[in-house]
Amino acid sequence: MGDYAKIKPLLERLYNENFGEVEQALEEIGRIGKGNSDAMKAVQEFLRKEKRMPLRILAIQTIVKIKKF
Protein backbone atom coordinates (compact mmCIF):
# COMPACT_ATOMS: atom_id res chain seq x y z
CA MET A 1 0.00 0.00 0.00
CA GLY A 2 2.99 2.30 0.44
CA ASP A 3 3.53 2.43 -3.32
CA TYR A 4 -0.06 3.49 -3.91
CA ALA A 5 0.26 6.26 -1.32
CA LYS A 6 3.21 7.68 -3.30
CA ILE A 7 1.41 7.43 -6.63
CA LYS A 8 -2.09 8.62 -5.63
CA PRO A 9 -1.25 12.37 -5.66
CA LEU A 10 0.37 11.95 -9.08
CA LEU A 11 -2.68 10.18 -10.46
CA GLU A 12 -4.86 13.07 -9.32
CA ARG A 13 -2.60 15.50 -11.21
CA LEU A 14 -3.32 13.69 -14.50
CA TYR A 15 -6.59 15.58 -14.85
CA ASN A 16 -5.07 19.03 -14.47
CA GLU A 17 -5.69 21.50 -17.31
CA ASN A 18 -2.03 22.57 -17.24
CA PHE A 19 -0.08 20.59 -19.88
CA GLY A 20 3.22 20.84 -17.98
CA GLU A 21 1.67 19.61 -14.75
CA VAL A 22 0.24 16.52 -16.47
CA GLU A 23 3.51 15.91 -18.30
CA GLN A 24 5.46 15.99 -15.03
CA ALA A 25 2.96 13.65 -13.35
CA LEU A 26 3.23 11.11 -16.18
CA GLU A 27 7.02 11.22 -16.09
CA GLU A 28 7.06 10.70 -12.33
CA ILE A 29 4.54 7.85 -12.56
CA GLY A 30 6.81 6.24 -15.14
CA ARG A 31 9.72 6.45 -12.70
CA ILE A 32 8.07 5.22 -9.53
CA GLY A 33 5.14 3.18 -10.88
CA LYS A 34 7.06 0.24 -12.29
CA GLY A 35 5.01 -2.91 -11.85
CA ASN A 36 2.20 -1.05 -10.06
CA SER A 37 -1.16 -2.27 -11.37
CA ASP A 38 -3.03 0.73 -9.90
CA ALA A 39 -0.73 3.09 -11.79
CA MET A 40 -1.21 1.06 -14.96
CA LYS A 41 -5.01 1.20 -14.70
CA ALA A 42 -5.01 4.92 -13.95
CA VAL A 43 -2.77 5.78 -16.90
CA GLN A 44 -4.86 3.58 -19.21
CA GLU A 45 -8.01 5.37 -18.05
CA PHE A 46 -6.28 8.73 -18.59
CA LEU A 47 -5.34 7.61 -22.10
CA ARG A 48 -8.97 6.78 -22.93
CA LYS A 49 -10.12 10.27 -21.91
CA GLU A 50 -7.23 12.52 -22.97
CA LYS A 51 -7.56 14.38 -26.27
CA ARG A 52 -4.17 16.16 -26.42
CA MET A 53 -1.97 14.03 -28.66
CA PRO A 54 1.40 14.83 -27.03
CA LEU A 55 0.01 13.72 -23.66
CA ARG A 56 -1.49 10.59 -25.22
CA ILE A 57 1.94 9.69 -26.61
CA LEU A 58 3.57 10.32 -23.24
CA ALA A 59 0.89 8.20 -21.54
CA ILE A 60 1.67 5.30 -23.89
CA GLN A 61 5.38 5.67 -23.13
CA THR A 62 4.55 5.69 -19.40
CA ILE A 63 2.53 2.48 -19.75
CA VAL A 64 5.52 0.84 -21.44
CA LYS A 65 7.79 1.93 -18.56
CA ILE A 66 5.34 0.57 -15.97
CA LYS A 67 4.97 -2.74 -17.82
CA LYS A 68 8.69 -3.37 -18.29
CA PHE A 69 9.22 -4.35 -14.69
LINDA-V327742 format. One record per residue. N is the residue number from 0. RES is the residue in one letter. OMEGA is omega in radians with two decimals (* if undefined). Layout:
BEGIN
n = <N:N>
res = <RES:RES>
omega = <OMEGA:OMEGA>
END
This chain:
BEGIN
n = <0:1:2:3:4:5:6:7:8:9:10:11:12:13:14:15:16:17:18:19:20:21:22:23:24:25:26:27:28:29:30:31:32:33:34:35:36:37:38:39:40:41:42:43:44:45:46:47:48:49:50:51:52:53:54:55:56:57:58:59:60:61:62:63:64:65:66:67:68>
res = <M:G:D:Y:A:K:I:K:P:L:L:E:R:L:Y:N:E:N:F:G:E:V:E:Q:A:L:E:E:I:G:R:I:G:K:G:N:S:D:A:M:K:A:V:Q:E:F:L:R:K:E:K:R:M:P:L:R:I:L:A:I:Q:T:I:V:K:I:K:K:F>
omega = <3.13:3.12:-3.12:3.12:3.11:-3.03:-3.06:3.12:3.12:3.14:3.11:3.14:-3.14:-3.06:3.08:3.10:-3.08:-3.11:-3.10:3.12:3.13:3.12:3.12:-3.14:3.13:3.13:-3.14:3.08:3.10:3.14:-3.01:-3.05:-3.07:3.11:-3.10:-3.08:3.09:3.10:3.14:-3.13:-3.11:-3.14:3.08:3.10:3.08:-3.12:3.13:-3.05:-3.02:-3.14:-3.09:-3.02:3.13:3.11:3.07:3.12:3.12:3.11:3.10:3.10:3.12:3.11:3.12:3.12:-3.13:-3.08:-3.03:-3.00:*>
END
